[in-house]
Amino acid sequence: MIDYKTLGFVNTKEMFAVAVKEEFAVPAYNFNNMEQLQAIVMGCLETQSPVIIQVSKGARDYADRTLLSYMAQGAVEMMKREAKNRRLGEIPIALHLDHGDSLETCISCIESGFSSVMIDGSHLPHAENAELTRKVVEYAHQHDITVEGEIGILAGVEDEVSSEIHTYTRPEDVQDFVSRTGVDSLAIAIGTSHGAYKFKPGQNPKIRLDILHEIERRIPGFPIVLHGSSSVPQDAVATINQYGGKIKDSIGIPEDQLRQAARSAVCKINIDSDGRLVMTAKIREIFSLKPSEFDPRKYLGPAREALREMYMRKNCEVLGSAGRAADIVAAARR
């Protein structure tokens, strides 16, 4: 059993308490490789934003669970070194399992140093979802690990998570679920969706803020999570298509709606596809303009820089998390 504190991580308790009070959302960015992880941590350090670095079950299978854990630990050490060199404050970092599919997966992550886990039983009947989530909470809380649950189903495809239909979260279900499970945060379905193909041109994407507000009324101050919140940057899509890609007819969640949600009890917003698109756009551009290039550092390095800039902008302009790291550090010390 590896204690997440020895690796330099924090759980999400103080993060979410401060975020709800101060009306911002903590960024939850997924990573699969070193360059993504470097961009996330450095972009958040430079904007002095707390961050949740997320690993999906698919990412653990792809990159190896042990390797990913040590990469995340190394990212914390990198952050501390760079903070000292640049005379910046250290930022709180949580390591989170995204869309855990079983109690066994959650236990495996907890035992390998994760500070937070999500158990996604949203595809199950309400009572079965609650029971599965309760079991994860019971184990996790013994080790001071925070747990995210989910009710409602997001449409779309991302890694092993797939659904053709969207089922909005029923506000009348949330109180029962929270009380049955003891969960620390709750992911809800209010119109966001997984993947890059969220909405087509001509559609008017809107997240159901009315459902969000009713949920807030029923469980006031309780930490709410939005999955599938990428905005599908059209400049990245255009670049991909310009240089041989085929990302057609897709738009994402408007950023002004995400900012509005972040001013409520939504204190964690998940963004994955935007990073994939920005990284792919830069790599395709380099492959096209410099066809003789074969050094991975010469295309992954610029892709990493494009990602870092995107994460910094998200923190400053969308999530409102820039400059909030010190508040969370102070809250943890009290």
NORFENZI-V458423 format. One record per pair of residues at least 4 apart in sequence whose ideal C-beta (glycine too) atoms are under 8 Angstrom apart, sorted by the first residue. I is the first residue (numbers start at 1). J is the second residue. D is the distance in Angstrom with one decimal. If there is no record, write none. Layout:
BEGIN
I | J | D
I | J | D
END
This chain:
BEGIN
1 | 111 | 5.1
1 | 143 | 7.5
2 | 6 | 6.9
2 | 7 | 6.8
2 | 69 | 7.7
2 | 111 | 6.7
2 | 112 | 5.8
2 | 113 | 4.0
3 | 7 | 7.7
3 | 113 | 7.4
3 | 143 | 7.8
4 | 9 | 4.4
4 | 10 | 8.0
4 | 11 | 7.3
4 | 95 | 6.7
4 | 113 | 5.0
4 | 114 | 6.4
4 | 115 | 3.9
4 | 145 | 7.3
5 | 9 | 7.0
5 | 10 | 7.9
5 | 115 | 8.0
6 | 113 | 7.9
7 | 69 | 7.9
7 | 72 | 7.4
7 | 73 | 4.5
7 | 76 | 6.6
7 | 95 | 7.6
7 | 113 | 4.9
8 | 73 | 6.8
8 | 76 | 3.6
8 | 77 | 7.0
8 | 80 | 7.3
8 | 93 | 7.1
9 | 72 | 7.7
9 | 76 | 6.7
9 | 93 | 5.9
9 | 94 | 5.8
9 | 95 | 4.9
9 | 113 | 7.1
9 | 114 | 7.8
9 | 115 | 4.2
10 | 14 | 7.1
10 | 15 | 7.2
10 | 92 | 4.7
10 | 93 | 6.9
10 | 94 | 5.6
10 | 115 | 6.2
10 | 332 | 6.9
11 | 94 | 6.2
11 | 115 | 4.5
11 | 116 | 5.5
11 | 144 | 6.3
11 | 145 | 6.2
11 | 146 | 4.4
12 | 16 | 5.3
12 | 26 | 7.5
12 | 52 | 6.8
12 | 94 | 5.3
12 | 96 | 7.5
12 | 115 | 7.5
12 | 116 | 5.1
12 | 146 | 4.6
12 | 184 | 6.8
12 | 185 | 6.8
12 | 223 | 7.6
12 | 268 | 7.3
13 | 17 | 6.3
13 | 146 | 6.1
13 | 184 | 7.1
14 | 18 | 6.1
14 | 92 | 7.5
14 | 328 | 5.2
14 | 331 | 4.6
14 | 332 | 4.5
15 | 19 | 6.1
15 | 26 | 5.0
15 | 50 | 5.4
15 | 52 | 7.5
15 | 92 | 6.3
15 | 94 | 6.6
15 | 267 | 7.4
15 | 268 | 8.0
15 | 328 | 5.5
16 | 20 | 6.2
16 | 26 | 7.1
16 | 184 | 7.5
16 | 185 | 6.2
16 | 223 | 4.0
16 | 267 | 4.6
16 | 268 | 6.9
17 | 21 | 6.5
17 | 331 | 6.5
18 | 22 | 5.7
18 | 324 | 6.8
18 | 327 | 5.1
18 | 328 | 5.0
18 | 331 | 5.2
19 | 23 | 7.8
19 | 24 | 5.4
19 | 25 | 6.1
19 | 26 | 5.4
19 | 223 | 7.6
19 | 267 | 3.6
19 | 268 | 7.6
19 | 321 | 7.6
19 | 324 | 7.5
20 | 221 | 5.8
20 | 223 | 6.3
20 | 265 | 5.5
20 | 267 | 5.1
22 | 324 | 6.6
22 | 327 | 6.6
23 | 262 | 7.1
23 | 263 | 4.4
23 | 264 | 7.4
23 | 320 | 6.9
24 | 262 | 5.6
24 | 263 | 7.7
24 | 267 | 7.6
24 | 319 | 6.1
24 | 320 | 3.5
24 | 321 | 5.1
24 | 324 | 5.9
25 | 226 | 7.8
25 | 258 | 7.8
25 | 261 | 7.4
25 | 262 | 3.8
25 | 266 | 5.6
25 | 267 | 5.6
25 | 268 | 6.1
25 | 269 | 4.4
25 | 319 | 4.6
25 | 320 | 6.7
25 | 321 | 6.5
26 | 49 | 7.9
26 | 50 | 5.2
26 | 51 | 7.0
26 | 52 | 5.8
26 | 267 | 6.1
26 | 268 | 5.2
26 | 269 | 7.7
26 | 319 | 7.4
26 | 321 | 5.9
27 | 44 | 6.9
27 | 49 | 6.4
27 | 50 | 7.9
27 | 51 | 5.5
27 | 52 | 6.9
27 | 269 | 6.6
27 | 271 | 6.7
27 | 311 | 7.1
27 | 314 | 6.3
27 | 315 | 6.0
27 | 319 | 5.3
27 | 321 | 5.8
28 | 51 | 7.8
28 | 52 | 4.1
28 | 54 | 5.3
28 | 96 | 6.6
28 | 98 | 7.6
28 | 225 | 7.7
28 | 268 | 5.2
28 | 269 | 6.5
28 | 270 | 4.6
28 | 271 | 7.1
29 | 36 | 7.9
29 | 40 | 4.6
29 | 51 | 6.6
29 | 52 | 7.4
29 | 53 | 6.4
29 | 54 | 6.5
29 | 271 | 5.9
29 | 272 | 7.3
29 | 275 | 6.5
29 | 311 | 6.5
30 | 36 | 7.7
30 | 54 | 4.5
30 | 55 | 7.3
30 | 56 | 6.3
30 | 59 | 7.0
30 | 98 | 6.2
30 | 270 | 7.4
30 | 271 | 7.8
30 | 272 | 4.0
30 | 275 | 7.1
31 | 36 | 4.0
31 | 37 | 4.3
31 | 40 | 6.0
31 | 53 | 6.0
31 | 54 | 7.2
31 | 55 | 7.0
31 | 59 | 7.2
32 | 36 | 6.0
32 | 59 | 4.7
32 | 62 | 6.1
32 | 63 | 6.1
33 | 37 | 7.1
33 | 63 | 6.8
34 | 38 | 6.1
34 | 71 | 6.4
35 | 39 | 6.3
35 | 279 | 7.5
35 | 300 | 4.9
35 | 301 | 7.7
35 | 303 | 6.3
35 | 304 | 4.2
35 | 307 | 7.3
36 | 40 | 6.4
36 | 275 | 6.3
36 | 279 | 7.1
36 | 304 | 7.7
36 | 307 | 6.5
37 | 41 | 6.3
37 | 53 | 6.7
37 | 71 | 5.9
37 | 72 | 7.1
37 | 75 | 5.2
38 | 42 | 5.9
38 | 75 | 7.2
38 | 78 | 7.3
38 | 304 | 5.8
38 | 308 | 7.9
39 | 43 | 5.8
39 | 275 | 7.8
39 | 304 | 4.9
39 | 305 | 7.6
39 | 307 | 3.6
39 | 308 | 4.3
39 | 311 | 6.2
40 | 44 | 6.3
40 | 51 | 6.3
40 | 53 | 5.9
40 | 75 | 7.9
40 | 307 | 7.6
40 | 311 | 5.9
41 | 45 | 6.1
41 | 51 | 7.0
41 | 53 | 7.3
41 | 75 | 4.7
41 | 76 | 8.0
41 | 78 | 6.4
41 | 79 | 5.2
41 | 93 | 7.1
42 | 46 | 6.2
42 | 78 | 8.0
42 | 79 | 7.9
42 | 82 | 6.9
42 | 308 | 5.5
43 | 47 | 6.5
43 | 307 | 7.3
43 | 308 | 4.3
43 | 309 | 7.4
43 | 310 | 7.6
43 | 311 | 3.4
43 | 312 | 4.6
43 | 315 | 7.0
44 | 48 | 7.9
44 | 49 | 4.4
44 | 50 | 7.2
44 | 51 | 4.1
44 | 91 | 5.7
44 | 93 | 7.9
44 | 311 | 6.6
44 | 315 | 6.5
44 | 325 | 7.9
45 | 79 | 5.5
45 | 82 | 6.0
45 | 83 | 6.2
45 | 86 | 7.9
45 | 88 | 6.2
45 | 91 | 5.6
46 | 88 | 7.5
46 | 308 | 7.7
46 | 312 | 6.1
47 | 311 | 8.0
47 | 312 | 5.1
47 | 315 | 4.4
47 | 316 | 6.0
47 | 321 | 7.6
47 | 322 | 4.1
47 | 323 | 7.2
48 | 88 | 6.7
48 | 89 | 6.2
48 | 91 | 6.4
48 | 322 | 6.4
48 | 323 | 5.1
48 | 324 | 7.3
48 | 325 | 4.7
48 | 326 | 6.8
49 | 91 | 6.6
49 | 315 | 4.3
49 | 319 | 7.6
49 | 321 | 4.2
49 | 322 | 5.2
49 | 323 | 7.4
49 | 324 | 6.3
49 | 325 | 6.0
50 | 91 | 5.9
50 | 92 | 4.6
50 | 93 | 7.5
50 | 94 | 7.9
50 | 321 | 6.3
50 | 324 | 6.2
50 | 325 | 5.1
50 | 328 | 5.1
51 | 91 | 6.6
51 | 92 | 7.7
51 | 93 | 5.7
51 | 94 | 7.6
51 | 321 | 8.0
52 | 93 | 7.7
52 | 94 | 4.6
52 | 95 | 7.9
52 | 96 | 5.0
52 | 116 | 7.0
52 | 268 | 6.5
53 | 72 | 6.1
53 | 75 | 7.0
53 | 93 | 6.3
53 | 94 | 7.3
53 | 95 | 5.8
53 | 96 | 7.0
54 | 96 | 4.9
54 | 97 | 7.6
54 | 98 | 4.2
54 | 270 | 7.0
54 | 272 | 7.7
55 | 59 | 4.8
55 | 60 | 5.8
55 | 68 | 5.5
55 | 72 | 7.6
55 | 95 | 7.3
55 | 96 | 7.3
55 | 97 | 6.2
55 | 98 | 6.5
55 | 109 | 7.8
55 | 114 | 7.8
56 | 60 | 7.2
56 | 97 | 7.8
56 | 98 | 4.6
56 | 99 | 5.7
56 | 158 | 7.8
56 | 159 | 4.8
56 | 160 | 7.4
56 | 161 | 7.8
57 | 61 | 6.5
57 | 97 | 7.7
57 | 99 | 6.5
57 | 100 | 6.8
57 | 101 | 5.9
57 | 105 | 6.1
57 | 159 | 7.1
57 | 160 | 6.0
58 | 62 | 6.1
58 | 159 | 3.5
58 | 160 | 5.2
59 | 63 | 5.9
59 | 68 | 6.6
59 | 159 | 7.3
60 | 64 | 7.5
60 | 65 | 4.4
60 | 68 | 6.1
60 | 109 | 8.0
63 | 67 | 5.6
63 | 68 | 5.1
63 | 71 | 7.8
64 | 68 | 6.6
65 | 69 | 6.5
65 | 108 | 7.1
65 | 109 | 8.0
65 | 112 | 6.4
66 | 70 | 6.6
66 | 112 | 7.3
67 | 71 | 6.2
68 | 72 | 6.4
69 | 73 | 6.5
69 | 95 | 7.8
69 | 112 | 4.9
69 | 113 | 5.3
69 | 114 | 7.8
70 | 74 | 6.2
71 | 75 | 6.5
72 | 76 | 7.1
72 | 95 | 5.0
72 | 113 | 7.7
73 | 77 | 6.9
73 | 113 | 7.1
74 | 78 | 6.2
75 | 79 | 6.4
75 | 93 | 7.3
76 | 80 | 6.6
76 | 93 | 5.7
77 | 81 | 6.4
78 | 82 | 6.1
79 | 83 | 6.0
79 | 90 | 6.6
79 | 91 | 6.4
79 | 93 | 6.7
80 | 84 | 6.6
80 | 90 | 5.8
81 | 85 | 6.3
82 | 86 | 5.8
82 | 88 | 7.4
83 | 87 | 8.0
83 | 88 | 4.6
83 | 89 | 6.5
83 | 90 | 4.7
83 | 91 | 7.5
89 | 325 | 6.1
89 | 326 | 5.5
89 | 329 | 7.2
90 | 325 | 7.6
90 | 329 | 7.4
91 | 325 | 4.1
92 | 325 | 6.1
92 | 328 | 5.0
92 | 329 | 6.3
92 | 332 | 7.4
94 | 115 | 5.0
94 | 116 | 5.1
94 | 146 | 7.9
95 | 113 | 6.8
95 | 114 | 5.0
95 | 115 | 5.3
95 | 116 | 7.0
96 | 114 | 6.7
96 | 115 | 7.3
96 | 116 | 4.2
96 | 117 | 6.9
96 | 118 | 6.8
96 | 148 | 7.6
97 | 105 | 7.1
97 | 106 | 6.4
97 | 109 | 4.4
97 | 114 | 5.5
97 | 116 | 7.3
97 | 117 | 4.2
97 | 118 | 5.8
98 | 118 | 5.8
98 | 270 | 7.1
99 | 118 | 6.0
99 | 120 | 4.6
99 | 159 | 7.3
99 | 160 | 7.4
99 | 161 | 5.2
100 | 105 | 4.7
100 | 106 | 4.7
100 | 109 | 6.9
100 | 117 | 5.4
100 | 118 | 5.3
100 | 119 | 4.9
100 | 120 | 6.3
100 | 136 | 7.5
101 | 105 | 5.7
101 | 120 | 6.4
101 | 160 | 7.3
102 | 106 | 7.1
102 | 119 | 7.9
103 | 107 | 6.2
103 | 119 | 7.4
103 | 132 | 6.8
103 | 135 | 5.4
103 | 136 | 5.7
103 | 139 | 7.2
104 | 108 | 6.4
105 | 109 | 6.6
106 | 110 | 6.3
106 | 117 | 4.5
106 | 119 | 5.6
106 | 136 | 4.9
106 | 139 | 7.3
106 | 140 | 6.9
106 | 147 | 7.9
107 | 111 | 6.1
107 | 139 | 6.1
108 | 112 | 6.4
109 | 114 | 4.0
109 | 117 | 5.4
110 | 114 | 5.8
110 | 117 | 6.3
110 | 139 | 7.1
110 | 140 | 6.0
110 | 143 | 5.8
110 | 145 | 5.3
114 | 145 | 7.0
115 | 145 | 6.3
115 | 146 | 7.2
116 | 145 | 6.3
116 | 146 | 4.6
116 | 147 | 7.3
116 | 148 | 6.9
117 | 136 | 6.7
117 | 140 | 6.1
117 | 145 | 6.3
117 | 146 | 7.8
117 | 147 | 5.8
117 | 148 | 7.2
118 | 147 | 7.4
118 | 148 | 4.1
118 | 149 | 7.4
118 | 150 | 7.1
118 | 187 | 7.1
119 | 132 | 6.2
119 | 133 | 5.3
119 | 136 | 4.2
119 | 147 | 6.6
119 | 148 | 7.5
119 | 149 | 6.1
120 | 149 | 8.0
120 | 150 | 5.2
120 | 161 | 7.3
120 | 187 | 7.8
121 | 128 | 6.7
121 | 129 | 3.6
121 | 130 | 7.8
121 | 132 | 4.4
121 | 133 | 5.8
121 | 149 | 7.2
121 | 150 | 7.2
122 | 129 | 6.4
122 | 150 | 4.3
122 | 151 | 6.0
122 | 152 | 6.3
122 | 153 | 5.3
122 | 187 | 7.8
122 | 189 | 7.7
123 | 153 | 6.7
123 | 163 | 7.7
124 | 128 | 4.0
124 | 129 | 4.3
124 | 132 | 6.7
125 | 129 | 6.8
126 | 130 | 6.3
126 | 151 | 7.2
126 | 173 | 6.1
126 | 176 | 7.7
126 | 177 | 7.2
127 | 131 | 6.4
128 | 132 | 6.3
129 | 133 | 6.2
129 | 149 | 7.5
129 | 150 | 7.9
129 | 151 | 6.6
129 | 177 | 7.4
130 | 134 | 6.1
130 | 176 | 7.5
130 | 177 | 5.5
130 | 180 | 4.4
130 | 181 | 5.5
131 | 135 | 6.7
131 | 180 | 7.9
132 | 136 | 6.8
133 | 137 | 6.2
133 | 147 | 7.2
133 | 149 | 4.3
133 | 177 | 7.6
133 | 180 | 8.0
133 | 181 | 4.3
133 | 183 | 5.7
134 | 138 | 6.2
134 | 180 | 6.2
134 | 181 | 4.6
134 | 182 | 6.8
135 | 139 | 6.8
136 | 140 | 5.8
136 | 147 | 5.6
137 | 141 | 5.8
137 | 147 | 4.8
137 | 181 | 5.5
137 | 182 | 4.7
137 | 183 | 5.7
137 | 184 | 7.8
138 | 142 | 7.3
138 | 182 | 7.8
139 | 143 | 7.6
140 | 145 | 3.9
140 | 146 | 7.2
140 | 147 | 4.9
141 | 145 | 7.0
141 | 147 | 7.5
141 | 182 | 7.1
146 | 184 | 4.3
146 | 185 | 7.1
147 | 183 | 5.4
147 | 184 | 5.3
147 | 185 | 7.7
148 | 183 | 6.9
148 | 184 | 6.8
148 | 185 | 4.6
148 | 186 | 7.2
148 | 187 | 6.0
148 | 225 | 5.9
148 | 268 | 7.7
149 | 177 | 6.8
149 | 181 | 5.9
149 | 183 | 4.2
149 | 185 | 7.6
149 | 186 | 5.7
149 | 187 | 7.0
150 | 186 | 7.1
150 | 187 | 3.9
150 | 188 | 7.5
150 | 189 | 7.9
150 | 225 | 7.9
150 | 227 | 7.5
151 | 169 | 5.3
151 | 170 | 7.6
151 | 173 | 5.6
151 | 174 | 6.8
151 | 177 | 5.5
151 | 186 | 6.9
151 | 187 | 7.8
151 | 188 | 6.8
151 | 189 | 7.7
152 | 167 | 5.6
152 | 168 | 5.8
152 | 169 | 3.3
152 | 170 | 7.5
152 | 187 | 7.9
152 | 188 | 5.5
152 | 189 | 3.0
152 | 190 | 7.7
153 | 163 | 5.3
153 | 165 | 6.7
153 | 166 | 6.5
153 | 167 | 4.1
153 | 189 | 5.8
154 | 161 | 7.9
154 | 163 | 6.6
154 | 166 | 6.3
154 | 189 | 5.2
154 | 192 | 6.2
154 | 193 | 5.2
154 | 194 | 5.5
154 | 227 | 5.7
154 | 228 | 4.9
155 | 163 | 5.4
155 | 164 | 6.5
155 | 165 | 5.9
155 | 166 | 4.0
155 | 193 | 4.6
155 | 194 | 7.3
156 | 162 | 7.6
156 | 163 | 6.9
156 | 193 | 3.9
156 | 194 | 3.4
156 | 195 | 4.1
156 | 197 | 7.0
156 | 198 | 6.5
156 | 228 | 6.0
157 | 161 | 7.2
157 | 162 | 4.6
157 | 194 | 6.0
157 | 195 | 4.7
157 | 197 | 7.8
158 | 162 | 7.8
158 | 194 | 3.8
158 | 195 | 4.9
158 | 228 | 7.4
158 | 272 | 6.4
158 | 273 | 6.9
161 | 194 | 5.8
162 | 194 | 7.8
163 | 194 | 7.9
166 | 189 | 6.4
166 | 191 | 7.3
166 | 193 | 6.5
167 | 189 | 6.2
168 | 189 | 5.5
168 | 190 | 6.5
168 | 191 | 7.6
168 | 208 | 6.3
168 | 211 | 6.0
169 | 173 | 7.0
169 | 174 | 7.0
169 | 188 | 4.1
169 | 189 | 4.9
169 | 190 | 6.6
169 | 211 | 6.4
169 | 215 | 6.9
170 | 174 | 7.8
171 | 211 | 6.3
171 | 214 | 4.2
171 | 215 | 5.0
171 | 217 | 7.9
171 | 218 | 5.7
172 | 218 | 7.8
173 | 177 | 5.7
174 | 178 | 6.1
174 | 186 | 6.6
174 | 188 | 7.6
174 | 215 | 5.3
174 | 218 | 5.7
174 | 219 | 5.5
175 | 179 | 6.1
175 | 218 | 5.4
175 | 219 | 6.0
176 | 180 | 6.0
177 | 181 | 6.0
177 | 183 | 7.4
177 | 186 | 7.1
178 | 182 | 7.8
178 | 183 | 6.1
178 | 186 | 6.5
178 | 219 | 5.8
178 | 222 | 6.5
184 | 223 | 6.8
185 | 222 | 7.7
185 | 223 | 3.9
185 | 224 | 7.1
185 | 225 | 5.4
185 | 267 | 7.5
185 | 268 | 6.5
186 | 219 | 7.8
186 | 222 | 6.7
186 | 223 | 7.2
186 | 224 | 6.0
186 | 225 | 6.5
187 | 224 | 7.8
187 | 225 | 4.1
187 | 226 | 7.3
187 | 227 | 5.4
188 | 211 | 7.4
188 | 212 | 7.2
188 | 215 | 6.2
188 | 224 | 6.0
188 | 225 | 7.2
188 | 226 | 7.3
190 | 207 | 5.1
190 | 208 | 4.2
190 | 209 | 7.3
190 | 211 | 4.9
190 | 212 | 5.4
190 | 226 | 7.4
191 | 205 | 7.2
191 | 206 | 6.3
191 | 207 | 4.0
191 | 208 | 5.0
191 | 253 | 7.9
192 | 198 | 7.8
192 | 207 | 6.0
192 | 226 | 5.5
192 | 227 | 6.3
192 | 228 | 4.0
192 | 229 | 5.2
192 | 253 | 5.5
193 | 198 | 4.8
193 | 228 | 4.6
194 | 227 | 6.9
194 | 228 | 4.5
194 | 273 | 7.7
195 | 228 | 7.5
195 | 273 | 5.8
196 | 230 | 7.2
196 | 232 | 5.6
196 | 237 | 8.0
196 | 247 | 6.3
196 | 250 | 5.4
196 | 252 | 7.6
196 | 273 | 4.7
196 | 276 | 7.4
196 | 277 | 6.2
197 | 249 | 8.0
197 | 250 | 4.7
198 | 205 | 6.9
198 | 228 | 7.3
198 | 230 | 7.6
198 | 232 | 6.4
198 | 250 | 6.4
198 | 251 | 6.7
198 | 252 | 5.1
198 | 253 | 6.8
199 | 203 | 4.4
199 | 205 | 4.4
199 | 250 | 7.2
199 | 251 | 5.0
199 | 252 | 7.2
200 | 249 | 5.0
200 | 250 | 7.0
200 | 251 | 7.2
201 | 249 | 5.9
201 | 251 | 6.3
203 | 251 | 7.4
205 | 251 | 6.7
205 | 252 | 7.5
205 | 253 | 6.2
205 | 254 | 6.3
205 | 257 | 8.0
206 | 257 | 6.9
207 | 212 | 7.5
207 | 226 | 7.8
207 | 253 | 6.5
207 | 257 | 5.2
207 | 258 | 7.9
207 | 261 | 6.6
208 | 212 | 6.7
209 | 213 | 6.1
209 | 257 | 7.5
209 | 260 | 6.7
209 | 261 | 6.9
209 | 264 | 8.0
210 | 214 | 6.5
211 | 215 | 6.4
212 | 216 | 6.4
212 | 224 | 7.1
212 | 261 | 6.4
212 | 264 | 6.2
212 | 265 | 7.8
212 | 266 | 7.0
213 | 217 | 6.5
213 | 264 | 7.3
214 | 218 | 6.6
215 | 219 | 6.5
215 | 224 | 6.7
215 | 265 | 7.8
216 | 220 | 6.2
216 | 222 | 7.9
216 | 224 | 7.3
216 | 264 | 6.1
216 | 265 | 4.9
220 | 265 | 7.7
221 | 265 | 6.5
222 | 265 | 6.3
223 | 265 | 6.7
223 | 267 | 4.8
223 | 268 | 6.9
224 | 264 | 7.4
224 | 265 | 4.7
224 | 266 | 4.8
224 | 267 | 6.7
224 | 268 | 7.9
225 | 266 | 7.2
225 | 267 | 7.6
225 | 268 | 4.4
225 | 269 | 7.6
225 | 270 | 7.1
226 | 258 | 7.5
226 | 261 | 6.2
226 | 266 | 5.5
226 | 268 | 7.4
226 | 269 | 5.0
226 | 270 | 6.6
227 | 270 | 4.7
228 | 253 | 7.6
228 | 270 | 6.9
229 | 253 | 5.4
229 | 258 | 5.8
229 | 269 | 4.8
229 | 270 | 5.7
229 | 271 | 5.6
230 | 252 | 5.0
230 | 253 | 6.9
230 | 271 | 5.3
230 | 272 | 6.4
230 | 273 | 3.9
230 | 274 | 4.2
230 | 277 | 7.8
231 | 252 | 4.1
231 | 253 | 5.5
231 | 254 | 6.9
231 | 255 | 5.2
231 | 258 | 7.3
231 | 274 | 6.1
231 | 318 | 7.9
232 | 237 | 6.5
232 | 250 | 5.5
232 | 251 | 5.6
232 | 252 | 3.2
232 | 273 | 6.7
232 | 274 | 6.9
232 | 277 | 6.7
233 | 237 | 6.9
233 | 252 | 7.9
233 | 274 | 6.1
233 | 277 | 6.3
233 | 278 | 6.6
233 | 310 | 7.5
234 | 238 | 6.1
234 | 251 | 7.2
235 | 239 | 6.4
235 | 281 | 7.8
236 | 240 | 6.4
236 | 274 | 7.7
236 | 277 | 4.3
236 | 278 | 4.9
236 | 280 | 7.6
236 | 281 | 4.1
237 | 241 | 6.4
237 | 247 | 4.9
237 | 250 | 6.8
237 | 277 | 6.4
237 | 281 | 7.7
238 | 242 | 6.0
239 | 243 | 6.5
239 | 281 | 3.9
239 | 282 | 7.8
239 | 284 | 6.8
239 | 285 | 5.8
240 | 245 | 3.5
240 | 247 | 5.1
240 | 277 | 6.8
240 | 280 | 5.7
240 | 281 | 5.0
240 | 284 | 5.7
241 | 245 | 5.2
241 | 246 | 6.8
241 | 247 | 6.0
241 | 248 | 7.2
242 | 285 | 8.0
243 | 281 | 8.0
243 | 284 | 4.1
243 | 285 | 5.5
243 | 287 | 7.2
243 | 288 | 4.2
244 | 284 | 6.4
244 | 288 | 6.9
245 | 280 | 7.1
245 | 284 | 5.9
247 | 277 | 7.2
252 | 273 | 7.4
252 | 274 | 7.4
253 | 257 | 6.3
253 | 258 | 5.9
254 | 258 | 7.3
255 | 259 | 6.3
255 | 317 | 7.2
255 | 318 | 4.8
256 | 260 | 6.5
257 | 261 | 6.5
258 | 262 | 6.3
258 | 269 | 6.2
258 | 318 | 5.4
258 | 319 | 7.5
259 | 263 | 6.9
259 | 317 | 7.6
259 | 318 | 5.5
259 | 319 | 7.6
259 | 320 | 6.8
260 | 264 | 7.5
261 | 266 | 4.3
261 | 269 | 7.4
262 | 266 | 5.6
262 | 267 | 7.9
262 | 269 | 6.4
262 | 318 | 7.3
262 | 319 | 5.5
262 | 320 | 5.4
263 | 320 | 7.4
269 | 318 | 7.9
269 | 319 | 5.9
271 | 275 | 6.8
271 | 314 | 6.5
272 | 276 | 6.6
273 | 277 | 6.2
274 | 278 | 6.3
274 | 310 | 6.6
274 | 314 | 7.7
275 | 279 | 6.1
275 | 307 | 5.7
275 | 310 | 6.9
275 | 311 | 7.6
276 | 280 | 6.1
277 | 281 | 6.2
278 | 282 | 6.8
278 | 303 | 7.7
278 | 306 | 5.2
278 | 307 | 5.7
278 | 310 | 5.0
279 | 283 | 6.4
279 | 303 | 4.6
279 | 304 | 8.0
279 | 306 | 7.0
279 | 307 | 5.7
280 | 284 | 6.1
281 | 285 | 6.4
281 | 306 | 7.4
282 | 286 | 6.5
282 | 299 | 7.5
282 | 302 | 5.3
282 | 303 | 4.2
282 | 306 | 4.5
283 | 287 | 6.3
283 | 299 | 5.1
283 | 300 | 7.4
283 | 303 | 5.2
284 | 288 | 6.2
285 | 289 | 6.0
286 | 290 | 5.4
286 | 293 | 6.3
286 | 298 | 7.2
286 | 299 | 4.4
286 | 302 | 6.3
286 | 303 | 8.0
287 | 291 | 6.7
287 | 293 | 7.2
287 | 299 | 6.8
290 | 298 | 7.7
293 | 298 | 5.2
293 | 299 | 6.3
295 | 299 | 7.8
296 | 300 | 5.1
297 | 301 | 5.2
298 | 302 | 7.6
299 | 303 | 6.3
300 | 304 | 6.1
301 | 305 | 6.7
302 | 306 | 6.4
303 | 307 | 6.5
304 | 308 | 6.4
305 | 309 | 6.6
306 | 310 | 6.5
307 | 311 | 6.3
308 | 312 | 6.4
309 | 313 | 6.5
310 | 314 | 6.4
311 | 315 | 6.4
312 | 316 | 6.3
312 | 322 | 7.8
313 | 317 | 5.5
313 | 318 | 7.5
314 | 318 | 4.8
314 | 319 | 5.8
315 | 319 | 5.6
315 | 321 | 4.9
315 | 322 | 4.5
316 | 322 | 4.4
320 | 324 | 7.7
324 | 328 | 6.5
325 | 329 | 6.3
326 | 330 | 6.2
327 | 331 | 6.4
328 | 332 | 6.4
329 | 333 | 6.7
330 | 334 | 6.8
END
